[in-house]
Amino acid sequence: MDTICDDLAAEHDSLDRIVADADLTVATPAAGWTVADQLSHLWFFDQRALLALTDPAEFAVDAASLLAAVKDGSDPSVEQGRTMLSDALLEGWRSDRARLVEDARTVDPKARVPWYGPAMGARSFITARLMETWAHGQDVADALGVARQPTDRLRHVAHIGVGARRFSYVANGCPVDETPVRVELTAPSGELWVWGPDDAGDFVGGSALAFCLVVTQRRHRDDVVLDVRGPAAEGWISIAQAFAGPPGEGRRPGQFSQVA
């Protein structure tokens, strides 16, 4: 748990350096969301993650309330931040994310943690918080015109993206394609990361950054350089999503410069 918690804290700090002195009212590529909304969303679910780790019964009550609110068309995750000044929002996010990391370090990595879908292993649970922080951090960076330097923390995001392949079909109402796909990604450090059998007929390759931008739907696949071969690989990458919930709107082709 210490390793993933260290990486989550580093991802938090990376985003914090971007927003510390920024105008949080700037619009982001997510329609209707400002930088403040992105931070509010992260803060809200960091709070729920802490609750899930420390009081599962109370989390279940809170989750039912949240799902009812979303069904009625509201979004408490951004509403909480919209009532606050920027300094107070940043202070709240910093305080609760630190508490989340501190508590997570004490948890058995194999413990099951409740969430909005199936319960997750504690290590995977914290890995998902890192993925969310990185993905929403990309929206913030895009809004503020900041070019982030990719790190090998992307391995966590890529691992979720590969593991979520089956979910991507289900979320999009598509038949699940069980055809094996080989994934080979070049890390920012130059290391090669691989998933899937080496004799698979379908293949996805390229930079870890390009892959992670696609599976988090922060770039349209036409705006990244990925080597995608075979119908199963093509079908998956066209709908890939690493995050829970319904499919997002993603990004338009040509919305951003191409990423290699």
Summary of the structure (lengths in Angstrom):
residues: 260
radius of gyration: 18.0
end to end distance: 32.0
largest distance: 54.9
contacts: 812
relative contact order: 0.13
helix: 54%
strand: 11%
